[in-house]
């Protein structure tokens, strides 16, 4: 057998509220990422993982080949229109990154920016979509070469076809052109916390050191980002925390900032301006949100707002889009989405109907005020991502594109179901599942894979996920447990899974697993679970609570040392997340968080086989959290099930950036699962 890494133990004392915790693996933290001993340990982990899964290399290659064959190598997105120009992306052959194109009126298409020319030789490379100046004379592009979401911004002049000398470092990549086309606003990151806390004006032709600071956020619980209003009327600075979102207005010259929407720690607003009016999606006196209209001169006075789409206690208004005489919004009732077209002049509505029982819809790029159609992105667990243009008057859909899913893919081969499984406190937890109809027997003999997240109000949508086909075609039942902490059943569903209700998320996942087994949707001896980031915390808590339920667990970039991390205000994202998890500087929060912290609650028991992954440059969940977790899990493991650790030494929180490279990581995860599921079958 390969040699299991044996990291040293150095007792490190952590004291708070008069209590002492000892962390023997605290030494694995190296903020500069250059400690030889830490690097040697991580490399040893990678060596061990590769040796333990070496017998699956042929399977990994096969799985990668199947995944890659389901990617359209030569592909294009549907163009969207802005200021009379068309913009879209094109993939070619084996290239990893999309080529950005544009087409001026009455002219031929042209290449705007090709990231593939700049990614060669880079261990990691990602580029955001270029941002064109208002006069279409130049564009700005943000590039990340380390995977830490620290972008540099460069500027390209289209007439001379050369990059300007201007380069902006340590930015979030977020930028907006000023109306004169000679300057941009951009977000700079705090080099310690990595929060986007400063907004600067940069004038082309000047050094970054001369940039003018126009806004600085001193409250570390807030992010800031920039927003160009849909119809290019205004520039906004958006201030957002877990429970609050408001806006400031930037003057056209970029030199003045004034409040636009009032700040309130319990109110969230999203707005679109049209002429002298604003339409606002808000939770003001509406837990599940409503849409209001406000006049420009009185927008700061909430009492003057007029209700357009009312609040309903059983329906969450998720998003909206605005046109000259139509307001289109997406709502969710009892876990199911609807799309509504609201005609403003006649105050009438119509619902756009879809075919699948369970599906996912979101609004696409809709940048024209005068338009006959709204762009919509639709999919389900059995329907590949489909782009529709929906007529605003008739509600009729025109399909513009459907994603390729392989030459052998037929939607009718698969079936989706939505279940409600009772949790231990009597709550009905939604679970969406999909299976291949030729393999499904409903006799509890098939391997079962369950995915979960359950944090920040993020709802894991029942949309098409191409990699699932590798599992479905091998007889797996795939399920998504919509545990509390998401917004699947409205905003209150989120509140029931955060702070001092966080354990509901873990209990829901465990109870959903038991319910699926009891209802014979899976073989009780072949159950697998996966979650990433905050979903990795879910995995950590679940294996501490009910390790016997799972044969294998995948935890991607897992947030598992929650108490230590949330006590350290120098780490990225910490203070911004107090509203989500609690503030452990308060004793009651500390005790509750400690009671479920995956790292702190490890105990001597038989843990399932686990594959844990991280990115060495991860700025959101630092690599040392899962590194310590792996070491401590092995200390307490009482079974022979392996606990493996893969460290991507070149990537961050999201893994590899290329469209094919990331599939190699998917193939590794699937090989790990399949090897366990069919071990007795060879």
C-alpha positions as CSV (number, residue, x, y, z in Angstrom):
1,X,0.0,0.0,0.0
2,X,1.2,3.6,-0.7
3,X,2.5,5.3,2.4
4,X,0.0,7.6,4.1
5,X,1.4,11.1,4.7
6,X,2.2,11.5,8.4
7,X,2.3,15.3,9.1
8,X,3.9,16.4,12.3
9,X,1.9,17.7,15.2
10,X,2.7,21.0,16.9
11,X,0.1,21.8,19.6
12,X,-1.2,25.3,19.0
13,X,-3.4,26.9,21.7
14,X,-6.5,28.8,20.7
15,X,-8.2,30.6,23.5
16,X,-11.6,32.4,23.5
17,X,-14.4,32.9,26.1
18,X,-12.2,31.3,28.7
19,X,-12.1,28.0,26.7
20,X,-9.0,26.4,25.2
21,X,-8.8,24.4,22.0
22,X,-5.6,22.7,20.8
23,X,-5.0,22.5,17.0
24,X,-2.0,20.2,16.2
25,X,-2.1,21.1,12.5
26,X,-2.3,24.9,12.7
27,X,1.3,25.0,11.3
28,X,0.0,24.1,7.9
29,X,-1.2,27.7,7.4
30,X,1.2,29.7,5.3
31,X,-0.3,32.9,4.0
32,X,2.7,33.5,1.7
33,X,2.4,30.0,0.3
34,X,6.2,29.5,0.2
35,X,6.9,27.3,3.3
36,X,9.0,24.3,2.1
37,X,7.6,22.0,4.8
38,X,4.0,22.9,3.9
39,X,4.7,22.5,0.2
40,X,6.4,19.2,0.8
41,X,3.4,17.9,2.7
42,X,0.9,19.0,0.1
43,X,2.9,17.3,-2.6
44,X,3.0,14.2,-0.5
45,X,-0.7,14.2,-0.3
46,X,-1.0,14.5,-4.1
47,X,1.4,11.6,-4.5
48,X,-0.6,9.5,-2.1
49,X,-3.9,10.3,-3.8
50,X,-2.5,9.5,-7.2
51,X,-1.0,6.2,-5.9
52,X,-4.3,5.2,-4.3
53,X,-6.3,5.9,-7.4
54,X,-3.6,4.8,-9.8
55,X,-5.7,1.7,-10.7
56,X,-8.5,4.0,-11.9
57,X,-6.3,5.9,-14.5
58,X,-7.8,4.0,-17.4
59,X,-11.3,4.6,-16.1
60,X,-10.5,8.3,-15.6
61,X,-9.3,8.6,-19.2
62,X,-12.5,6.8,-20.4
63,X,-14.7,9.1,-18.3
64,X,-12.8,12.2,-19.5
65,X,-13.3,11.0,-23.1
66,X,-17.0,10.6,-22.6
67,X,-17.3,14.0,-21.0
68,X,-15.3,15.7,-23.7
69,X,-17.4,14.0,-26.4
70,X,-20.4,15.8,-25.0
71,X,-18.9,19.2,-25.5
72,X,-19.5,20.9,-28.8
73,X,-15.9,21.6,-29.8
74,X,-16.9,24.2,-32.4
75,X,-19.6,26.2,-30.8
76,X,-21.1,29.7,-30.6
77,X,-23.4,31.5,-28.2
78,X,-26.5,33.4,-29.3
79,X,-25.6,37.1,-30.0
80,X,-27.0,39.8,-27.8
81,X,-27.5,43.4,-28.9
82,X,-26.1,46.5,-27.2
83,X,-26.1,50.0,-28.7
84,X,-26.7,48.6,-32.2
85,X,-23.8,46.2,-32.0
86,X,-24.0,42.4,-31.6
87,X,-21.7,40.5,-29.2
88,X,-21.2,36.8,-28.8
89,X,-18.6,34.0,-28.0
90,X,-17.1,31.3,-30.1
91,X,-15.3,28.1,-29.1
92,X,-13.0,26.4,-31.6
93,X,-11.7,22.9,-31.8
94,X,-9.5,22.1,-28.8
95,X,-9.2,25.7,-27.5
96,X,-9.9,26.1,-23.8
97,X,-11.3,29.6,-23.7
98,X,-14.0,31.4,-25.7
99,X,-13.1,33.9,-28.4
100,X,-15.1,37.1,-28.0
101,X,-16.6,38.6,-31.2
102,X,-18.6,41.6,-32.2
103,X,-20.4,42.9,-35.2
104,X,-20.9,46.6,-35.9
105,X,-24.0,47.6,-37.8
106,X,-23.7,46.9,-41.6
107,X,-20.2,45.5,-41.1
108,X,-18.7,42.0,-40.9
109,X,-18.0,40.2,-37.6
110,X,-14.7,41.0,-35.9
111,X,-12.7,39.4,-33.2
112,X,-12.8,41.5,-30.1
113,X,-10.5,39.5,-27.8
114,X,-9.0,36.0,-27.9
115,X,-7.9,34.8,-24.4
116,X,-6.3,31.7,-26.0
117,X,-3.5,33.9,-27.3
118,X,-2.6,34.9,-23.7
119,X,-3.2,31.7,-21.8
120,X,-0.4,29.7,-23.4
121,X,2.3,28.8,-21.0
122,X,0.3,29.9,-18.0
123,X,-0.4,27.4,-15.1
124,X,-3.7,29.2,-14.6
125,X,-5.4,31.8,-16.8
126,X,-8.9,33.2,-16.8
127,X,-10.3,36.3,-18.5
128,X,-13.6,38.0,-17.9
129,X,-15.7,39.2,-20.8
130,X,-14.3,42.4,-22.3
131,X,-16.1,45.7,-21.5
132,X,-16.5,47.9,-24.6
133,X,-16.3,51.7,-24.2
134,X,-19.5,53.6,-25.1
135,X,-18.1,54.8,-28.4
136,X,-16.8,51.3,-29.3
137,X,-13.3,52.6,-29.8
138,X,-11.6,50.4,-27.2
139,X,-12.2,47.8,-24.6
140,X,-11.0,46.8,-21.1
141,X,-10.3,43.2,-20.1
142,X,-9.7,41.7,-16.7
143,X,-7.3,38.7,-16.4
144,X,-6.5,36.4,-13.5
145,X,-3.2,34.5,-13.6
146,X,-3.3,32.9,-10.2
147,X,-6.8,31.8,-9.4
148,X,-7.2,34.1,-6.4
149,X,-9.8,36.4,-8.1
150,X,-7.1,39.2,-8.2
151,X,-7.5,40.6,-11.7
152,X,-5.3,42.9,-13.7
153,X,-7.1,45.2,-16.1
154,X,-5.7,46.0,-19.5
155,X,-7.0,48.3,-22.3
156,X,-7.0,47.6,-26.0
157,X,-7.4,50.3,-28.7
158,X,-9.3,48.9,-31.7
159,X,-8.1,51.4,-34.3
160,X,-4.4,50.7,-33.7
161,X,-5.0,47.1,-32.6
162,X,-2.6,47.5,-29.7
163,X,-2.8,47.4,-25.9
164,X,-2.3,50.7,-24.2
165,X,0.4,51.0,-21.5
166,X,-2.2,51.3,-18.8
167,X,-2.4,48.3,-16.4
168,X,-4.5,48.2,-13.2
169,X,-3.4,45.7,-10.6
170,X,-5.1,44.0,-7.6
171,X,-8.7,44.6,-8.9
172,X,-11.8,42.6,-8.6
173,X,-12.2,42.8,-12.4
174,X,-15.3,44.9,-12.0
175,X,-15.3,48.1,-14.1
176,X,-17.5,50.7,-15.8
177,X,-16.6,53.2,-18.5
178,X,-17.4,56.8,-17.8
179,X,-19.4,58.7,-20.5
180,X,-16.3,60.5,-22.0
181,X,-14.8,57.1,-22.9
182,X,-11.4,58.3,-21.5
183,X,-11.7,56.9,-18.0
184,X,-13.1,53.9,-16.0
185,X,-14.3,53.3,-12.6
186,X,-12.9,50.1,-11.1
187,X,-13.0,48.1,-7.8
188,X,-9.7,47.6,-6.0
189,X,-9.3,44.7,-3.5
190,X,-8.0,45.0,0.0
191,X,-4.7,43.0,-0.2
192,X,-5.4,41.3,3.3
193,X,-9.1,40.6,3.3
194,X,-9.5,40.5,-0.5
195,X,-12.7,42.4,-0.1
196,X,-13.7,44.8,-2.9
197,X,-13.6,47.9,-0.7
198,X,-12.3,50.8,-2.8
199,X,-13.6,52.4,-6.0
200,X,-11.1,54.4,-8.1
201,X,-11.3,56.6,-11.2
202,X,-8.5,55.8,-13.7
203,X,-7.9,58.1,-16.7
204,X,-6.2,56.5,-19.7
205,X,-2.6,57.5,-20.1
206,X,-1.9,58.0,-16.4
207,X,-0.2,55.8,-13.9
208,X,-2.3,53.7,-11.5
209,X,-0.7,55.6,-8.6
210,X,-2.5,58.7,-9.8
211,X,-5.9,57.2,-9.7
212,X,-8.5,59.0,-7.7
213,X,-10.2,57.2,-4.8
214,X,-13.9,58.2,-4.9
215,X,-15.3,55.6,-2.4
216,X,-14.0,53.4,0.4
217,X,-16.0,50.9,2.3
218,X,-15.0,50.9,6.0
219,X,-17.6,48.3,7.1
220,X,-16.0,44.9,6.4
221,X,-19.4,43.3,6.4
222,X,-20.1,44.9,3.0
223,X,-18.9,44.1,-0.5
224,X,-19.0,46.8,-3.2
225,X,-19.4,46.4,-6.9
226,X,-20.1,48.6,-9.9
227,X,-23.2,48.7,-12.0
228,X,-23.9,50.4,-15.3
229,X,-27.6,51.0,-15.5
230,X,-29.3,48.9,-18.2
231,X,-30.0,51.9,-20.5
232,X,-26.6,53.6,-19.8
233,X,-28.3,56.4,-17.9
234,X,-26.4,56.1,-14.6
235,X,-23.5,54.4,-12.8
236,X,-24.2,52.9,-9.4
237,X,-22.0,51.6,-6.6
238,X,-23.8,48.7,-5.1
239,X,-23.2,47.9,-1.4
240,X,-24.2,44.5,-0.3
241,X,-23.9,42.2,2.7
242,X,-25.8,39.1,3.6
243,X,-28.8,40.9,4.8
244,X,-28.6,44.4,3.2
245,X,-28.2,45.9,-0.3
246,X,-28.3,49.5,-1.2
247,X,-26.9,51.9,-3.9
248,X,-25.0,55.1,-4.4
249,X,-25.1,57.2,-7.5
250,X,-21.8,58.3,-9.3
251,X,-21.7,61.6,-11.1
252,X,-21.0,61.4,-14.9
253,X,-17.5,62.8,-14.3
254,X,-16.8,60.0,-11.8
255,X,-15.8,62.4,-9.1
256,X,-18.8,62.6,-6.9
257,X,-20.7,59.8,-5.0
258,X,-24.0,60.3,-3.2
259,X,-26.5,58.0,-1.6
260,X,-29.4,56.8,-3.9
261,X,-31.2,54.1,-2.0
262,X,-31.2,54.3,1.8
263,X,-29.0,52.0,3.8
264,X,-30.8,49.7,6.2
265,X,-29.2,46.6,7.8
266,X,-32.3,44.5,7.0
267,X,-33.3,45.7,3.6
268,X,-32.2,44.5,0.2
269,X,-32.9,46.3,-3.1
270,X,-32.2,45.7,-6.8
271,X,-33.2,48.3,-9.3
272,X,-33.4,49.3,-12.9
273,X,-33.9,52.9,-13.9
274,X,-36.0,54.0,-16.9
275,X,-36.2,57.7,-17.6
276,X,-37.3,59.4,-14.4
277,X,-38.5,56.2,-12.8
278,X,-37.0,53.3,-11.0
279,X,-38.3,49.8,-10.7
280,X,-37.1,48.1,-7.6
281,X,-37.1,44.5,-6.4
282,X,-37.2,44.9,-2.6
283,X,-37.8,43.1,0.7
284,X,-39.2,46.2,2.3
285,X,-42.2,45.0,4.3
286,X,-42.0,41.9,2.1
287,X,-40.0,38.9,3.2
288,X,-40.4,37.2,-0.2
289,X,-39.8,40.5,-2.1
290,X,-42.1,42.6,-4.3
291,X,-41.5,45.0,-7.2
292,X,-42.0,48.7,-6.6
293,X,-42.0,51.8,-8.7
294,X,-40.3,55.1,-7.5
295,X,-39.8,58.5,-9.0
296,X,-36.3,59.8,-9.4
297,X,-36.8,62.8,-7.1
298,X,-38.3,60.8,-4.3
299,X,-36.6,57.4,-4.5
300,X,-34.9,58.0,-1.1
301,X,-38.4,58.2,0.5
302,X,-39.7,54.6,0.7
303,X,-43.2,55.9,1.6
304,X,-43.6,57.3,-1.9
305,X,-42.9,54.0,-3.6
306,X,-45.8,52.4,-5.6
307,X,-46.4,48.6,-5.6
308,X,-46.3,47.0,-9.1
309,X,-45.9,43.3,-8.2
310,X,-47.3,42.5,-4.7
311,X,-45.8,40.5,-2.0
312,X,-47.2,37.0,-1.3
313,X,-46.2,34.9,1.7
314,X,-46.0,31.7,-0.4
315,X,-44.2,33.1,-3.5
316,X,-40.6,34.4,-3.8
317,X,-40.0,37.0,-6.5
318,X,-36.5,36.1,-7.7
319,X,-35.5,38.4,-10.5
320,X,-37.0,40.8,-13.1
321,X,-36.2,42.6,-16.3
322,X,-37.6,45.9,-17.7
323,X,-38.6,47.0,-21.2
324,X,-40.3,50.1,-22.5
325,X,-43.8,48.8,-21.7
326,X,-43.2,45.4,-20.1
327,X,-41.8,44.1,-16.9
328,X,-40.8,40.4,-16.9
329,X,-40.2,38.6,-13.6
330,X,-39.4,35.2,-12.3
331,X,-41.1,33.9,-9.2
332,X,-41.0,30.7,-7.2
333,X,-44.0,29.1,-5.5
334,X,-43.8,25.9,-3.6
335,X,-40.4,25.2,-5.0
336,X,-41.4,25.7,-8.7
337,X,-40.5,28.6,-10.9
338,X,-42.8,30.7,-13.1
339,X,-42.1,33.4,-15.6
340,X,-44.6,36.3,-15.8
341,X,-44.9,39.0,-18.4
342,X,-46.5,42.2,-17.0
343,X,-47.7,44.8,-19.4
344,X,-47.2,48.1,-17.7
345,X,-49.7,50.2,-19.8
346,X,-52.6,47.8,-19.4
347,X,-51.7,46.4,-16.0
348,X,-52.2,42.8,-17.2
349,X,-50.1,39.7,-16.8
350,X,-49.6,36.4,-18.6
351,X,-47.6,33.3,-17.6
352,X,-45.1,31.7,-20.0
353,X,-45.7,27.9,-19.9
354,X,-43.0,25.2,-20.1
355,X,-43.0,21.5,-20.7
356,X,-41.0,19.8,-17.9
357,X,-42.4,18.9,-14.5
358,X,-39.4,20.4,-12.8
359,X,-37.2,22.9,-14.5
360,X,-34.9,26.0,-14.2
361,X,-35.3,29.4,-15.8
362,X,-33.3,32.5,-15.7
363,X,-33.2,35.8,-17.6
364,X,-30.5,36.2,-20.2
365,X,-28.9,39.3,-21.6
366,X,-31.6,41.9,-22.3
367,X,-29.9,45.2,-22.9
368,X,-32.3,46.8,-25.4
369,X,-35.1,49.0,-24.0
370,X,-37.2,48.7,-27.2
371,X,-37.5,45.0,-27.9
372,X,-40.3,42.6,-28.9
373,X,-38.7,39.7,-27.0
374,X,-37.2,38.8,-23.7
375,X,-34.1,36.5,-23.7
376,X,-34.6,33.4,-21.5
377,X,-32.3,30.5,-20.4
378,X,-34.1,27.3,-19.8
379,X,-33.1,23.8,-18.7
380,X,-34.1,20.8,-16.6
381,X,-32.3,17.7,-15.4
382,X,-33.4,16.1,-18.7
383,X,-33.3,19.1,-21.1
384,X,-30.0,20.6,-22.1
385,X,-29.6,24.4,-21.6
386,X,-31.9,26.1,-24.1
387,X,-31.9,29.8,-25.2
388,X,-35.3,31.2,-26.0
389,X,-36.6,34.5,-27.2
390,X,-40.1,35.0,-25.8
391,X,-42.5,37.4,-27.4
392,X,-43.6,40.0,-24.9
393,X,-47.1,40.3,-26.4
394,X,-48.0,36.7,-27.2
395,X,-45.8,34.8,-24.8
396,X,-44.7,32.5,-27.7
397,X,-41.2,31.0,-27.4
398,X,-38.6,30.9,-30.2
399,X,-35.8,28.5,-29.6
400,X,-32.5,30.1,-30.5
401,X,-30.1,27.4,-29.4
402,X,-29.9,24.2,-27.3
403,X,-26.7,23.0,-25.9
404,X,-25.1,19.8,-27.3
405,X,-25.1,16.8,-25.0
406,X,-23.6,14.1,-27.1
407,X,-24.7,12.3,-30.3
408,X,-26.3,9.5,-28.2
409,X,-28.3,11.8,-25.9
410,X,-32.1,11.5,-25.9
411,X,-34.0,13.5,-23.3
412,X,-36.8,10.9,-23.3
413,X,-34.3,8.3,-21.9
414,X,-34.4,10.1,-18.6
415,X,-37.0,11.0,-16.0
416,X,-37.2,13.6,-13.3
417,X,-39.2,13.5,-10.1
418,X,-39.8,16.0,-7.2
419,X,-40.3,14.4,-3.8
420,X,-41.0,15.8,-0.4
421,X,-39.2,13.9,2.3
422,X,-40.0,14.4,6.0
423,X,-37.2,15.6,8.2
424,X,-36.9,14.7,11.9
425,X,-38.7,17.9,13.0
426,X,-41.6,17.2,10.6
427,X,-40.5,19.6,7.9
428,X,-41.0,18.5,4.3
429,X,-37.7,18.8,2.4
430,X,-37.9,19.0,-1.4
431,X,-35.7,16.6,-3.3
432,X,-35.3,16.6,-7.0
433,X,-34.0,13.4,-8.7
434,X,-33.3,12.0,-12.1
435,X,-32.5,8.6,-13.5
436,X,-32.2,6.6,-16.7
437,X,-35.5,4.9,-17.4
438,X,-33.9,1.8,-18.8
439,X,-31.9,1.2,-15.6
440,X,-34.4,2.3,-13.0
441,X,-36.2,-0.5,-11.1
442,X,-37.4,1.2,-7.9
443,X,-36.3,-1.8,-5.9
444,X,-33.5,-0.1,-4.0
445,X,-30.7,-1.8,-5.9
446,X,-29.1,1.1,-7.7
447,X,-26.2,3.3,-6.6
448,X,-27.4,6.7,-5.3
449,X,-25.6,10.0,-5.6
450,X,-26.9,13.0,-3.6
451,X,-25.7,16.6,-3.9
452,X,-26.3,19.4,-1.4
453,X,-25.3,23.0,-0.6
454,X,-27.7,24.9,1.7
455,X,-26.2,28.3,2.5
456,X,-26.4,32.0,1.6
457,X,-29.9,31.5,0.2
458,X,-28.4,29.9,-2.9
459,X,-30.8,27.5,-4.5
460,X,-29.2,24.6,-6.4
461,X,-31.3,24.6,-9.5
462,X,-32.7,21.4,-11.1
463,X,-30.9,22.3,-14.3
464,X,-29.0,20.3,-16.9
465,X,-25.6,19.1,-15.6
466,X,-23.9,17.2,-18.4
467,X,-21.4,15.3,-16.2
468,X,-24.4,13.6,-14.5
469,X,-24.9,11.6,-17.7
470,X,-21.8,9.5,-16.9
471,X,-23.5,8.4,-13.7
472,X,-27.0,8.1,-15.0
473,X,-25.9,5.9,-17.9
474,X,-24.2,3.5,-15.5
475,X,-27.4,3.1,-13.4
476,X,-27.1,5.8,-10.8
477,X,-30.0,7.7,-9.4
478,X,-28.9,11.3,-9.0
479,X,-30.6,13.5,-6.4
480,X,-30.4,17.1,-5.2
481,X,-31.5,17.7,-1.6
482,X,-32.8,21.2,-1.4
483,X,-32.0,21.6,2.3
484,X,-32.8,24.6,4.5
485,X,-30.4,27.4,3.9
486,X,-31.4,27.8,0.3
487,X,-34.5,29.7,-1.0
488,X,-36.2,26.7,-2.6
489,X,-39.3,27.4,-0.5
490,X,-38.9,31.1,-0.1
491,X,-36.9,33.4,2.0
492,X,-38.0,31.8,5.3
493,X,-36.5,28.5,4.0
494,X,-33.1,30.3,4.0
495,X,-33.6,31.8,7.5
496,X,-34.3,28.3,8.8
497,X,-30.9,27.1,7.7
498,X,-28.5,29.9,8.9
499,X,-26.9,31.1,12.1
500,X,-28.5,29.3,15.1
501,X,-30.7,27.2,12.8
502,X,-27.7,25.9,10.7
503,X,-28.0,22.3,12.0
504,X,-31.3,22.1,10.1
505,X,-29.3,22.0,6.8
506,X,-27.3,19.0,8.1
507,X,-30.3,17.2,9.5
508,X,-32.3,17.7,6.3
509,X,-29.5,16.2,4.2
510,X,-29.2,13.1,6.4
511,X,-33.0,12.7,6.6
512,X,-33.4,13.1,2.9
513,X,-30.8,10.4,2.4
514,X,-32.6,8.0,4.8
515,X,-35.9,8.9,3.0
516,X,-34.6,8.1,-0.4
517,X,-33.3,4.7,0.8
518,X,-36.6,3.9,2.6
519,X,-38.5,4.7,-0.6
520,X,-36.1,2.4,-2.5
521,X,-34.5,5.0,-4.7
522,X,-31.0,3.7,-3.9
523,X,-29.0,0.8,-2.6
524,X,-28.3,1.5,1.1
525,X,-24.8,0.0,0.7
526,X,-23.9,2.3,-2.3
527,X,-24.9,5.8,-1.4
528,X,-22.6,8.8,-2.2
529,X,-22.7,12.4,-1.3
530,X,-21.1,15.6,-2.6
531,X,-20.9,19.3,-1.7
532,X,-18.4,22.1,-2.2
533,X,-17.4,25.2,-0.3
534,X,-20.3,25.8,2.1
535,X,-21.6,22.5,0.8
536,X,-18.3,21.1,1.9
537,X,-19.2,22.2,5.4
538,X,-22.4,20.3,4.9
539,X,-20.4,17.2,4.0
540,X,-18.2,17.6,7.0
541,X,-21.1,17.9,9.4
542,X,-23.0,15.0,7.7
543,X,-20.1,12.5,8.0
544,X,-19.6,13.4,11.6
545,X,-23.3,12.8,12.3
546,X,-24.1,9.8,10.1
547,X,-21.0,8.4,8.5
548,X,-22.6,4.9,8.2
549,X,-25.1,6.1,5.5
550,X,-22.4,6.8,2.9
551,X,-20.0,4.6,1.0
552,X,-18.2,7.6,-0.4
553,X,-18.1,11.4,0.0
554,X,-16.7,14.1,-2.2
555,X,-15.9,17.4,-0.6
556,X,-14.7,20.2,-2.8
557,X,-12.9,23.2,-1.3
558,X,-14.7,22.5,2.0
559,X,-15.3,25.2,4.6
560,X,-14.7,23.0,7.6
561,X,-12.7,25.0,10.3
562,X,-15.5,27.5,10.8
563,X,-14.8,28.6,14.3
564,X,-11.1,29.3,13.8
565,X,-11.7,31.0,10.5
566,X,-14.5,33.2,11.7
567,X,-12.4,34.4,14.6
568,X,-9.7,35.6,12.3
569,X,-10.6,39.0,10.8
570,X,-7.5,39.1,8.7
571,X,-8.7,36.2,6.6
572,X,-10.7,37.0,3.4
573,X,-14.5,37.1,3.7
574,X,-14.6,36.6,7.5
575,X,-16.5,39.7,8.8
576,X,-18.7,39.8,5.7
577,X,-20.1,36.4,6.8
578,X,-21.1,37.1,10.4
579,X,-24.7,37.4,9.2
580,X,-24.6,34.0,7.7
581,X,-22.8,31.9,10.4
582,X,-22.8,34.1,13.4
583,X,-19.9,36.0,15.1
584,X,-17.9,33.6,17.4
585,X,-16.7,36.6,19.3
586,X,-20.1,36.4,20.9
587,X,-20.2,33.5,23.3
588,X,-23.6,32.2,22.2
589,X,-22.6,32.2,18.6
590,X,-19.2,30.6,19.4
591,X,-20.8,27.7,21.3
592,X,-23.4,27.0,18.6
593,X,-20.8,27.1,15.8
594,X,-18.4,24.9,17.8
595,X,-21.2,22.3,18.3
596,X,-21.2,21.5,14.6
597,X,-17.8,22.7,13.3
598,X,-16.6,19.7,11.2
599,X,-13.0,20.1,12.2
600,X,-13.8,20.4,15.9
601,X,-16.4,17.7,16.0
602,X,-14.3,14.9,14.5
603,X,-14.4,11.8,16.7
604,X,-13.2,8.2,16.7
605,X,-15.6,6.4,14.3
606,X,-15.7,4.7,10.9
607,X,-15.7,7.4,8.3
608,X,-16.7,6.7,4.7
609,X,-14.2,6.8,1.9
610,X,-13.6,10.4,1.1
611,X,-12.0,12.4,-1.7
612,X,-11.3,16.0,-0.6
613,X,-10.1,18.7,-3.0
614,X,-8.7,22.1,-2.7
615,X,-7.0,24.9,-4.7
616,X,-3.7,26.0,-3.3
617,X,-4.5,29.6,-4.3
618,X,-8.1,29.6,-3.0
619,X,-9.0,33.0,-1.7
620,X,-12.4,31.9,-0.3
621,X,-11.7,28.7,1.6
622,X,-8.0,28.7,2.3
623,X,-6.1,25.5,1.4
624,X,-5.1,24.8,5.0
625,X,-8.6,24.2,6.2
626,X,-9.1,21.0,4.2
627,X,-5.4,20.1,4.7
628,X,-5.9,20.1,8.5
629,X,-9.2,18.4,8.2
630,X,-7.8,15.5,6.2
631,X,-5.0,15.0,8.8
632,X,-7.3,15.0,11.7
633,X,-9.9,12.7,10.0
634,X,-7.2,10.1,9.5
635,X,-6.2,10.4,13.2
636,X,-9.7,9.4,14.1
637,X,-10.6,6.9,11.3
638,X,-11.4,3.5,12.6
639,X,-12.2,1.8,9.3
640,X,-10.0,0.9,6.3
641,X,-11.8,3.4,4.1
642,X,-9.3,5.8,2.5
643,X,-9.3,9.5,3.0
644,X,-7.7,11.1,0.0
645,X,-6.7,14.7,-0.6
646,X,-6.1,16.4,-4.0
647,X,-4.4,19.8,-4.1
648,X,-4.6,21.7,-7.3
649,X,-1.4,23.7,-7.0
650,X,-2.2,26.1,-9.8
651,X,-5.9,27.0,-9.2
652,X,-8.2,28.7,-6.7
653,X,-11.7,28.2,-5.4
654,X,-13.3,27.4,-8.8
655,X,-10.6,24.9,-10.0
656,X,-9.2,25.0,-13.5
657,X,-10.6,27.7,-15.8
658,X,-10.5,26.0,-19.2
659,X,-13.6,24.2,-20.6
660,X,-11.8,20.9,-21.0
661,X,-9.3,21.0,-18.1
662,X,-12.0,21.1,-15.4
663,X,-13.5,17.9,-16.9
664,X,-10.3,16.0,-15.8
665,X,-11.2,16.8,-12.2
666,X,-14.8,15.7,-12.8
667,X,-13.4,12.4,-14.2
668,X,-11.3,11.9,-11.1
669,X,-14.3,12.4,-8.9
670,X,-16.4,10.0,-10.9
671,X,-13.7,7.4,-11.1
672,X,-13.5,7.6,-7.3
673,X,-17.3,7.0,-7.0
674,X,-17.5,4.3,-9.6
675,X,-14.6,2.4,-8.3
676,X,-16.3,2.1,-4.9
677,X,-19.8,1.5,-6.4
678,X,-18.8,-1.4,-8.6
679,X,-15.7,-2.7,-6.8
680,X,-17.3,-6.2,-6.4
681,X,-18.0,-6.3,-10.1
682,X,-14.4,-5.6,-11.1
